[in-house]
């Protein structure tokens, strides 16, 4: 599992670690890892004679770049530093010069010939975008043919939130130290970070055990997913109730049921007005005219996909929320959702809005949610006392109250932005709730599998349909269980 921490936590852990180390040892560890990453990016045998440009700010981030540049210069690279701050790290600058590196007053000439650029302009404490005087240099670096490597994080992005308040320097690779920074895993900053590499500098012993955010990997999902045993029956595997679809949106019901069946539900009970369409697509489905509490035994409910905006949708949501089993509320079920009705439930509730739906629940606009995804998912989880899966370019999961680690989904593809894919996700997550997973685990595993299925469906890349995503879910399970 990838874990990420806030800047304040990282600084405290570094201070504790440095108290027991010789002066400068921690920076040398970071610089050694950074230089090694640069050597691998330049390629075997290509360090000697390569041209490296350091964009150096005033802080320790610039010092890391200078010390790494000194190491590269000693291996035969031509290293040129561009000083962009009011001052430069004195010892790092001396080390660079002693190794044969130089400082230039003409950054554009150096950048035009560079093979690799190290972005050490601002560090994890930087707020807002790049300073105006750094913007032309950053643009020249990005417009060059060089590989751009960010030191700890791209300059101009917020390390804690992933927000990009002004201009930032996109990287091809970000080499981060000690632990991932939360913003590196969350859009929009994630798009600026490129490929991530973590350098171990010994912080594990001084970092707290509970991170600010975490991202599951194959082995984590495999450990959490349910597996039927020899004595399993459909009830032990989990029966999911689905209240979805309408005459206007019959496909929403079909796709939600598909996600649930491909997600491993022992059985699916469908309650709604498009029973014929559901049975035609999935004859194994158990159907009922309703109300939900008369449909039969279930271990969890999904309510909302494609219900429309009529009074019947509000009634269906209220009836399902009155049950004593876990409930997932999606799409039309979220419209006008009463926080008190959710908070008063004794069983877990999982809300799965996209940015527009989240904005309506929070009384703000979509652009604000997309720019402040971490804050939005935490605020929703706190307001409703529910687990919240916020769909989007980076899907996030926050537990009830929004105070614990936020789960950040690392899978997925922009091709998932297609009609019906959210319905498939709702059914998949609901099936995992019915199987007995905690809401946070059900949501984060479902998002992970959903993303893997989309990657499978795209193949070499290209448009996909929600049906194709659902059909690929079985393969996604296999990918996780047998990586």
C-alpha positions as CSV (number, residue, x, y, z in Angstrom):
1,X,0.0,0.0,0.0
2,X,1.2,3.5,-0.9
3,X,0.9,5.8,2.1
4,X,1.0,9.6,2.0
5,X,1.5,12.2,4.7
6,X,0.9,15.9,5.2
7,X,3.8,18.4,5.1
8,X,3.6,19.2,8.8
9,X,3.9,15.5,9.6
10,X,6.8,15.0,7.2
11,X,8.7,18.0,8.7
12,X,8.2,16.7,12.2
13,X,9.4,13.3,11.2
14,X,12.5,14.7,9.5
15,X,13.3,16.9,12.5
16,X,13.2,13.9,14.8
17,X,15.3,11.8,12.4
18,X,17.9,14.6,11.9
19,X,18.4,15.0,15.7
20,X,20.1,11.6,15.7
21,X,22.2,12.0,12.4
22,X,25.3,14.0,11.5
23,X,24.5,17.5,10.0
24,X,23.5,17.3,6.4
25,X,23.1,13.5,6.3
26,X,19.4,13.5,5.5
27,X,19.9,15.8,2.5
28,X,22.8,13.6,1.3
29,X,20.5,10.6,1.4
30,X,17.9,12.4,-0.6
31,X,20.5,13.7,-3.1
32,X,22.0,10.2,-3.6
33,X,18.6,8.8,-4.4
34,X,17.7,11.7,-6.7
35,X,21.0,11.3,-8.6
36,X,20.5,7.6,-8.9
37,X,17.1,8.2,-10.4
38,X,18.5,10.7,-12.9
39,X,21.2,8.2,-13.9
40,X,18.6,5.6,-14.7
41,X,16.5,8.1,-16.7
42,X,19.5,9.2,-18.7
43,X,20.2,5.6,-19.5
44,X,23.1,3.2,-19.1
45,X,26.4,4.7,-20.2
46,X,24.8,8.1,-21.1
47,X,25.5,10.0,-17.9
48,X,29.0,10.9,-19.1
49,X,28.7,13.8,-21.5
50,X,25.0,14.4,-20.8
51,X,23.8,18.0,-20.2
52,X,21.9,18.6,-16.9
53,X,20.2,21.8,-15.8
54,X,19.3,22.5,-12.2
55,X,16.5,25.0,-11.5
56,X,17.4,26.0,-8.0
57,X,15.2,27.8,-5.5
58,X,16.1,29.2,-2.1
59,X,15.1,26.3,0.1
60,X,16.3,22.8,0.9
61,X,14.6,21.6,-2.2
62,X,17.2,23.6,-4.2
63,X,19.9,22.1,-1.9
64,X,18.8,18.6,-2.9
65,X,19.1,19.5,-6.5
66,X,22.6,21.0,-6.1
67,X,24.0,18.0,-4.2
68,X,22.4,15.7,-6.8
69,X,23.9,17.8,-9.5
70,X,27.3,17.5,-7.9
71,X,27.1,13.7,-7.9
72,X,26.1,13.8,-11.6
73,X,29.0,16.2,-12.4
74,X,31.4,13.8,-10.8
75,X,30.2,11.1,-13.1
76,X,31.0,13.2,-16.1
77,X,27.8,15.1,-16.8
78,X,27.9,18.8,-17.7
79,X,25.8,20.4,-15.0
80,X,24.6,23.9,-15.1
81,X,22.6,25.6,-12.3
82,X,20.0,28.3,-12.7
83,X,19.6,30.2,-9.5
84,X,15.9,31.4,-9.2
85,X,15.7,32.3,-5.5
86,X,16.9,35.2,-3.4
87,X,19.7,32.9,-2.2
88,X,21.0,29.4,-2.8
89,X,21.9,26.6,-0.4
90,X,25.5,27.5,0.3
91,X,27.0,24.1,1.0
92,X,25.2,22.6,-2.0
93,X,26.3,25.3,-4.3
94,X,29.9,24.9,-3.1
95,X,29.7,21.1,-3.7
96,X,28.4,21.6,-7.2
97,X,31.2,24.0,-8.1
98,X,33.8,21.7,-6.5
99,X,32.6,18.9,-8.8
100,X,32.9,21.0,-11.9
101,X,29.4,22.3,-12.2
102,X,28.7,25.9,-13.1
103,X,26.1,28.7,-12.6
104,X,24.7,30.5,-15.6
105,X,23.1,33.8,-16.1
106,X,21.4,32.6,-19.3
107,X,19.0,29.9,-18.4
108,X,17.4,29.7,-21.9
109,X,20.6,28.8,-23.7
110,X,21.3,26.0,-21.1
111,X,17.8,24.7,-21.3
112,X,17.8,24.6,-25.1
113,X,20.6,22.0,-25.0
114,X,19.6,20.1,-21.9
115,X,19.0,16.3,-21.7
116,X,17.6,16.5,-18.2
117,X,16.2,19.3,-16.0
118,X,15.9,19.0,-12.3
119,X,13.1,21.1,-10.9
120,X,14.2,22.3,-7.4
121,X,12.4,25.6,-7.5
122,X,10.0,25.2,-4.6
123,X,9.7,22.4,-2.0
124,X,6.8,20.9,-0.1
125,X,6.2,24.1,1.9
126,X,5.5,26.1,-1.3
127,X,2.1,27.7,-1.5
128,X,0.4,29.0,-4.6
129,X,1.8,28.9,-8.1
130,X,5.2,29.7,-9.3
131,X,6.5,33.2,-8.7
132,X,6.3,35.5,-11.8
133,X,10.1,35.5,-12.3
134,X,10.2,31.7,-12.4
135,X,7.4,31.3,-14.9
136,X,9.3,32.0,-18.2
137,X,12.1,29.6,-17.1
138,X,9.7,26.9,-16.2
139,X,7.9,27.3,-19.6
140,X,11.3,27.0,-21.3
141,X,12.1,23.9,-19.4
142,X,8.8,22.3,-20.3
143,X,9.2,23.3,-23.9
144,X,12.6,21.8,-24.3
145,X,13.4,18.3,-25.3
146,X,14.8,17.5,-21.8
147,X,13.3,15.0,-19.3
148,X,11.9,17.1,-16.5
149,X,12.5,15.6,-13.0
150,X,10.7,17.2,-10.0
151,X,12.6,17.2,-6.7
152,X,10.1,15.9,-4.1
153,X,7.1,17.4,-6.0
154,X,6.5,19.7,-9.0
155,X,7.0,23.3,-8.3
156,X,3.7,25.2,-8.1
157,X,1.5,22.4,-6.7
158,X,0.2,22.1,-3.2
159,X,1.8,19.1,-1.4
160,X,-1.1,18.5,0.9
161,X,-4.2,19.0,-1.3
162,X,-3.1,18.5,-4.9
163,X,-4.5,21.9,-5.8
164,X,-2.8,24.0,-8.4
165,X,-3.5,27.6,-7.6
166,X,-1.4,29.2,-10.4
167,X,1.2,28.1,-12.9
168,X,3.2,25.0,-12.1
169,X,5.9,23.0,-13.9
170,X,4.7,19.6,-15.1
171,X,7.3,16.8,-14.6
172,X,7.9,13.6,-16.5
173,X,9.1,12.0,-13.3
174,X,8.8,13.1,-9.7
175,X,11.3,11.7,-7.2
176,X,9.9,12.1,-3.7
177,X,11.6,11.5,-0.4
178,X,10.7,9.4,2.7
179,X,6.9,9.1,2.0
180,X,4.5,10.1,-0.7
181,X,2.9,13.6,-0.3
182,X,-0.8,13.5,-0.5
183,X,-1.1,16.0,-3.3
184,X,1.1,13.8,-5.6
185,X,-1.7,11.2,-5.7
186,X,-4.6,13.5,-6.3
187,X,-5.6,15.5,-9.4
188,X,-5.0,18.1,-10.6
189,X,-1.5,17.8,-9.2
190,X,-1.2,14.1,-10.0
191,X,-1.2,15.1,-13.7
192,X,1.8,17.4,-13.1
193,X,3.8,14.7,-11.2
194,X,4.3,12.2,-14.0
195,X,5.7,8.9,-12.9
196,X,6.4,8.7,-9.2
197,X,9.6,7.3,-7.6
198,X,10.0,7.1,-3.8
199,X,13.4,7.3,-2.2
200,X,13.8,5.8,1.2
201,X,15.7,8.2,3.5
202,X,14.9,6.4,6.7
203,X,11.7,8.3,7.7
204,X,9.6,5.1,8.4
205,X,10.7,5.0,12.0
206,X,9.6,8.5,12.8
207,X,6.4,8.8,10.7
208,X,3.1,8.2,12.5
209,X,1.4,4.8,11.8
210,X,-1.8,6.4,10.5
211,X,-1.2,8.3,7.2
212,X,-3.2,11.2,5.7
213,X,-4.0,9.1,2.6
214,X,-3.4,5.7,1.2
215,X,-3.6,4.0,-2.1
216,X,-4.4,0.3,-2.4
217,X,-2.3,-2.0,-4.5
218,X,-3.0,-5.5,-5.9
219,X,-2.0,-7.4,-2.8
220,X,-4.1,-5.1,-0.6
221,X,-7.2,-5.6,-2.7
222,X,-6.6,-9.4,-3.0
223,X,-6.5,-9.6,0.8
224,X,-9.7,-7.7,1.2
225,X,-11.9,-9.3,-1.5
226,X,-14.2,-12.1,-0.3
227,X,-13.8,-15.6,-1.6
228,X,-16.4,-18.3,-1.4
229,X,-15.7,-21.4,0.8
230,X,-16.8,-25.0,0.5
231,X,-19.9,-24.3,2.6
232,X,-20.9,-21.1,0.8
233,X,-24.4,-20.5,-0.5
234,X,-25.9,-17.4,-2.1
235,X,-26.8,-15.9,1.3
236,X,-23.3,-16.4,2.7
237,X,-21.9,-14.8,-0.5
238,X,-24.3,-11.9,-0.1
239,X,-27.7,-11.0,-1.6
240,X,-27.9,-7.5,-2.9
241,X,-31.1,-5.5,-3.3
242,X,-31.2,-3.0,-6.2
243,X,-33.7,-0.2,-6.6
244,X,-32.8,1.4,-9.9
245,X,-34.0,2.3,-13.3
246,X,-37.2,3.9,-14.8
247,X,-39.0,4.1,-18.1
248,X,-36.6,6.9,-19.1
249,X,-33.5,5.1,-17.8
250,X,-34.0,1.3,-18.0
251,X,-30.4,0.7,-18.8
252,X,-29.3,2.0,-15.4
253,X,-31.0,-0.9,-13.7
254,X,-29.5,-3.4,-16.2
255,X,-26.0,-2.0,-15.7
256,X,-26.3,-1.8,-11.9
257,X,-27.4,-5.5,-11.8
258,X,-24.5,-6.4,-14.2
259,X,-22.0,-4.8,-11.9
260,X,-23.4,-6.6,-8.9
261,X,-23.4,-10.0,-10.6
262,X,-19.9,-9.6,-12.0
263,X,-18.9,-8.3,-8.6
264,X,-19.6,-11.6,-7.0
265,X,-23.0,-11.2,-5.4
266,X,-24.6,-14.5,-4.4
267,X,-27.9,-13.2,-5.8
268,X,-29.4,-9.9,-6.8
269,X,-33.0,-8.9,-6.0
270,X,-34.2,-6.2,-8.3
271,X,-37.1,-3.9,-7.2
272,X,-38.4,-1.5,-9.8
273,X,-40.3,-0.7,-12.9
274,X,-38.1,-2.2,-15.6
275,X,-38.2,-5.8,-14.5
276,X,-38.6,-7.1,-18.0
277,X,-35.4,-5.4,-19.2
278,X,-33.5,-6.7,-16.2
279,X,-34.7,-10.3,-16.7
280,X,-34.0,-10.2,-20.4
281,X,-30.4,-9.2,-19.8
282,X,-29.8,-11.2,-16.6
283,X,-32.2,-14.1,-16.2
284,X,-30.6,-15.1,-12.9
285,X,-31.9,-11.9,-11.2
286,X,-34.7,-12.2,-8.6
287,X,-37.4,-9.5,-9.3
288,X,-40.1,-7.9,-7.3
289,X,-42.6,-5.1,-7.8
290,X,-41.8,-3.6,-4.4
291,X,-41.8,-2.0,-1.9
292,X,-38.2,-2.9,-1.0
293,X,-39.1,-4.2,2.5
294,X,-41.4,-6.8,0.8
295,X,-38.8,-8.0,-1.7
296,X,-37.1,-10.6,0.5
297,X,-33.9,-11.1,2.4
298,X,-30.9,-8.9,1.4
299,X,-27.6,-8.1,3.0
300,X,-27.3,-4.7,1.4
301,X,-29.1,-2.3,-0.9
302,X,-28.2,-0.1,-3.8
303,X,-30.6,2.7,-4.5
304,X,-30.7,5.6,-7.0
305,X,-29.2,4.8,-10.4
306,X,-31.7,5.9,-13.1
307,X,-34.6,6.5,-10.8
308,X,-35.3,9.9,-12.3
309,X,-36.5,13.0,-10.4
310,X,-40.1,12.1,-9.7
311,X,-41.6,11.7,-6.2
312,X,-41.2,7.9,-6.5
313,X,-37.4,8.3,-6.3
314,X,-37.7,10.1,-2.9
315,X,-40.0,7.4,-1.6
316,X,-37.7,4.6,-2.7
317,X,-34.7,6.2,-1.0
318,X,-36.6,6.8,2.2
319,X,-37.8,3.1,2.3
320,X,-34.3,1.7,1.7
321,X,-32.7,4.0,4.3
322,X,-35.2,2.7,6.8
323,X,-33.7,-0.7,6.5
324,X,-31.1,-2.1,8.9
325,X,-28.6,-3.3,6.4
326,X,-25.8,-1.3,4.6
327,X,-27.1,1.0,1.9
328,X,-25.3,2.5,-1.1
329,X,-27.0,5.7,-2.5
330,X,-26.0,6.8,-6.0
331,X,-27.1,9.1,-8.8
332,X,-30.8,10.2,-8.6
333,X,-30.9,8.9,-5.0
334,X,-28.5,11.6,-3.9
335,X,-30.8,14.4,-5.1
336,X,-32.0,16.3,-2.0
337,X,-30.6,13.7,0.3
338,X,-31.3,14.6,4.0
339,X,-28.2,14.5,6.1
340,X,-30.2,13.7,9.3
341,X,-31.8,10.7,7.6
342,X,-28.4,9.3,6.8
343,X,-26.8,10.2,10.2
344,X,-29.6,8.5,12.1
345,X,-29.0,5.1,10.5
346,X,-27.5,2.4,12.6
347,X,-26.2,0.5,9.6
348,X,-23.4,1.8,7.3
349,X,-24.2,4.1,4.4
350,X,-22.1,4.7,1.3
351,X,-22.7,7.7,-0.9
352,X,-21.1,7.6,-4.5
353,X,-21.5,11.1,-6.1
354,X,-19.6,12.5,-9.0
355,X,-18.3,16.1,-8.8
356,X,-21.6,17.6,-9.9
357,X,-23.7,15.7,-7.4
358,X,-21.2,16.4,-4.6
359,X,-21.4,20.1,-5.4
360,X,-25.2,20.0,-5.1
361,X,-24.9,18.2,-1.8
362,X,-22.4,20.8,-0.5
363,X,-24.1,23.8,-1.9
364,X,-21.1,24.8,-4.1
365,X,-20.2,24.5,-7.8
366,X,-18.6,21.6,-9.7
367,X,-15.4,23.5,-10.4
368,X,-14.8,24.0,-6.7
369,X,-15.2,20.3,-5.9
370,X,-12.8,19.3,-8.8
371,X,-10.2,21.8,-7.6
372,X,-10.5,20.8,-3.9
373,X,-11.3,17.1,-4.2
374,X,-9.7,16.1,-0.8
375,X,-11.5,18.8,1.1
376,X,-14.8,18.0,-0.7
377,X,-14.8,14.3,0.1
378,X,-13.9,14.9,3.7
379,X,-16.6,17.6,4.1
380,X,-19.3,15.3,2.6
381,X,-18.3,12.4,4.9
382,X,-18.4,14.7,7.9
383,X,-21.8,16.3,7.0
384,X,-23.6,13.0,6.3
385,X,-21.7,10.7,8.8
386,X,-21.3,8.3,5.9
387,X,-18.6,6.8,3.8
388,X,-18.2,8.8,0.6
389,X,-16.8,7.6,-2.7
390,X,-16.2,10.7,-4.8
391,X,-15.9,9.7,-8.5
392,X,-13.8,11.6,-10.9
393,X,-10.3,11.9,-12.4
394,X,-9.0,10.7,-9.1
395,X,-11.6,8.7,-7.2
396,X,-11.4,9.2,-3.4
397,X,-13.0,7.4,-0.5
398,X,-13.4,8.9,2.9
399,X,-14.8,7.1,5.9
400,X,-17.6,8.4,8.2
401,X,-16.7,11.8,9.7
402,X,-13.9,12.3,7.1
403,X,-11.2,12.2,9.8
404,X,-9.3,9.0,8.9
405,X,-7.0,8.4,5.9
406,X,-8.6,9.1,2.6
407,X,-8.3,6.2,0.1
408,X,-7.0,7.3,-3.3
409,X,-7.7,5.0,-6.2
410,X,-4.7,4.5,-8.5
411,X,-6.4,2.6,-11.3
412,X,-8.9,3.9,-13.8
413,X,-8.7,5.7,-17.2
414,X,-10.3,8.8,-18.7
415,X,-12.3,6.4,-20.9
416,X,-14.4,5.6,-17.9
417,X,-16.1,8.9,-18.5
418,X,-18.9,7.2,-20.3
419,X,-22.6,6.8,-19.7
420,X,-23.5,4.0,-17.3
421,X,-20.0,3.3,-15.9
422,X,-21.1,4.7,-12.6
423,X,-24.1,2.3,-12.5
424,X,-21.7,-0.6,-12.9
425,X,-19.5,0.8,-10.1
426,X,-22.6,1.1,-7.8
427,X,-23.6,-2.5,-8.4
428,X,-20.0,-3.7,-7.8
429,X,-19.6,-1.8,-4.6
430,X,-23.0,-2.9,-3.4
431,X,-22.1,-6.5,-4.0
432,X,-19.0,-6.1,-1.8
433,X,-21.1,-4.5,0.9
434,X,-23.5,-7.4,0.8
435,X,-20.5,-9.8,1.1
436,X,-19.7,-8.2,4.4
437,X,-16.9,-5.7,3.6
438,X,-16.7,-2.5,5.6
439,X,-18.0,0.4,3.6
440,X,-14.5,2.0,3.1
441,X,-13.1,-1.3,1.9
442,X,-16.0,-2.1,-0.3
443,X,-15.8,1.3,-1.9
444,X,-12.1,1.4,-2.4
445,X,-11.9,-2.2,-3.7
446,X,-14.8,-1.6,-6.1
447,X,-13.1,1.6,-7.5
448,X,-9.9,-0.4,-7.9
449,X,-11.5,-3.3,-9.8
450,X,-13.7,-0.9,-11.8
451,X,-10.5,0.9,-13.0
452,X,-8.7,-2.4,-13.8
453,X,-11.8,-3.6,-15.8
454,X,-11.8,-0.4,-17.8
455,X,-8.1,-0.8,-18.6
456,X,-8.8,-4.4,-19.8
457,X,-11.7,-3.2,-21.9
458,X,-9.7,-0.4,-23.6
459,X,-7.0,-2.8,-24.6
460,X,-4.5,-0.6,-26.5
461,X,-6.6,2.4,-25.7
462,X,-9.8,3.7,-27.1
463,X,-13.5,4.2,-26.3
464,X,-15.3,1.7,-24.2
465,X,-18.9,1.2,-23.1
466,X,-20.2,0.5,-19.6
467,X,-21.3,-2.9,-20.7
468,X,-17.7,-3.7,-21.7
469,X,-16.5,-2.5,-18.3
470,X,-19.0,-4.8,-16.6
471,X,-18.0,-7.8,-18.8
472,X,-14.3,-7.2,-17.9
473,X,-14.8,-7.3,-14.2
474,X,-14.2,-11.0,-13.9
475,X,-10.8,-10.5,-15.6
476,X,-10.1,-7.7,-13.2
477,X,-10.7,-10.1,-10.2
478,X,-8.3,-12.5,-11.8
479,X,-5.7,-9.8,-12.3
480,X,-5.8,-9.0,-8.6
481,X,-5.8,-12.6,-7.4
482,X,-3.1,-13.7,-9.8
483,X,-1.0,-10.7,-10.6
